[in-house]
Amino acid sequence: MEIIKGDGKLLENIDLCPANVYQEVIQNIAVILDTVMQSAVMMRSLGLPGKLLGRPLPVIENILVGYIYDQIEENEPRAILGNVHFEMTNDEKIAGKVIPIIELEGVRTFDD
């Protein structure tokens, strides 16, 4: 089981030619988690909604779980997801940032 955090660290050294399908799926999920909806040109529906900023934490978490499952199902159907939970930052610069954490149980391969 692989843990994927939506904190942007996986995208610091992005690989345009991943070694295998598993790494490709992990990288694609990281892109989905770190993209704000409406910000990707030609793919405005990709990512998580920025309109949740400032809403109460329990409300944000419940809404984001649905968005995360839907986004990954639509944009990376090879992923077999486990649990989705969240971590709060206590950093002085970004107090109260919600970081989604995805448990990837496996990767499907679609044979033609």
C-alpha positions as CSV (number, residue, x, y, z in Angstrom):
1,M,0.0,0.0,0.0
2,E,1.3,3.4,-1.0
3,I,0.6,6.6,0.9
4,I,0.2,9.7,-1.3
5,K,0.1,13.1,0.5
6,G,-1.3,16.1,-1.3
7,D,1.4,18.5,0.0
8,G,3.2,19.0,-3.3
9,K,6.4,17.2,-2.3
10,L,5.8,14.4,-4.8
11,L,5.8,17.0,-7.6
12,E,9.1,18.7,-6.7
13,N,11.0,16.3,-9.0
14,I,8.4,15.4,-11.5
15,D,9.3,12.6,-13.9
16,L,7.9,12.9,-17.5
17,C,8.8,9.3,-18.2
18,P,8.0,7.3,-15.1
19,A,9.7,3.9,-14.7
20,N,6.5,1.9,-14.5
21,V,2.7,2.2,-14.5
22,Y,2.6,2.2,-10.7
23,Q,4.9,5.3,-10.5
24,E,2.8,7.0,-13.2
25,V,-0.4,6.5,-11.3
26,I,1.1,7.9,-8.1
27,Q,2.4,10.9,-9.9
28,N,-1.0,11.5,-11.7
29,I,-2.8,11.3,-8.3
30,A,-0.4,13.9,-6.9
31,V,-1.1,16.2,-9.8
32,I,-4.9,15.8,-9.1
33,L,-4.5,16.6,-5.4
34,D,-2.3,19.6,-6.0
35,T,-4.4,21.2,-8.8
36,V,-7.0,23.9,-8.0
37,M,-10.1,23.4,-10.1
38,Q,-10.4,25.9,-13.0
39,S,-6.6,26.5,-13.0
40,A,-5.6,23.9,-15.6
41,V,-6.0,25.3,-19.2
42,M,-7.9,23.0,-21.5
43,M,-8.9,20.8,-18.5
44,R,-10.8,23.2,-16.2
45,S,-12.6,20.3,-14.4
46,L,-9.3,18.8,-13.1
47,G,-8.4,19.2,-9.4
48,L,-10.0,20.1,-6.2
49,P,-12.3,23.2,-5.7
50,G,-10.7,26.4,-4.3
51,K,-14.2,27.6,-3.3
52,L,-13.9,25.7,0.0
53,L,-11.3,28.1,1.4
54,G,-12.4,29.5,4.7
55,R,-15.2,27.0,5.3
56,P,-15.3,25.0,8.6
57,L,-12.9,22.0,8.7
58,P,-15.5,19.3,9.1
59,V,-17.4,20.6,6.1
60,I,-14.3,20.8,4.0
61,E,-13.2,17.2,4.8
62,N,-16.6,15.8,4.0
63,I,-16.9,17.6,0.6
64,L,-13.2,16.9,-0.3
65,V,-13.6,13.1,0.2
66,G,-16.3,13.1,-2.5
67,Y,-14.3,15.3,-4.8
68,I,-11.1,13.2,-4.4
69,Y,-12.8,9.9,-5.2
70,D,-14.7,11.4,-8.2
71,Q,-11.5,13.1,-9.6
72,I,-9.4,10.0,-9.3
73,E,-12.1,7.8,-10.7
74,E,-12.5,10.1,-13.7
75,N,-8.9,11.1,-14.4
76,E,-6.9,8.1,-13.2
77,P,-9.2,5.0,-13.4
78,R,-6.2,2.7,-13.0
79,A,-6.0,3.6,-9.3
80,I,-7.5,1.3,-6.6
81,L,-8.1,3.6,-3.7
82,G,-8.2,2.7,0.0
83,N,-8.9,5.2,2.7
84,V,-8.8,9.0,2.3
85,H,-8.1,11.1,5.4
86,F,-6.6,14.5,6.2
87,E,-3.8,16.1,8.1
88,M,-3.7,19.6,9.4
89,T,-0.6,21.7,9.3
90,N,0.5,23.8,12.3
91,D,3.1,25.7,10.3
92,E,3.4,29.4,11.2
93,K,3.4,30.3,7.5
94,I,0.4,28.2,6.5
95,A,-1.7,27.7,9.7
96,G,-4.6,25.3,9.3
97,K,-3.8,24.0,5.8
98,V,-5.7,20.7,5.1
99,I,-3.5,18.1,3.4
100,P,-5.3,15.1,1.8
101,I,-3.7,11.7,2.3
102,I,-4.7,8.9,0.0
103,E,-4.0,5.2,0.5
104,L,-3.4,3.6,-2.9
105,E,-4.1,-0.1,-2.6
106,G,-3.0,-1.0,-6.1
107,V,-3.1,-0.2,-9.8
108,R,-5.3,-1.8,-12.5
109,T,-3.9,-2.7,-15.8
110,F,-6.3,-2.5,-18.8
111,D,-5.2,-5.0,-21.4
112,D,-6.4,-4.2,-24.9
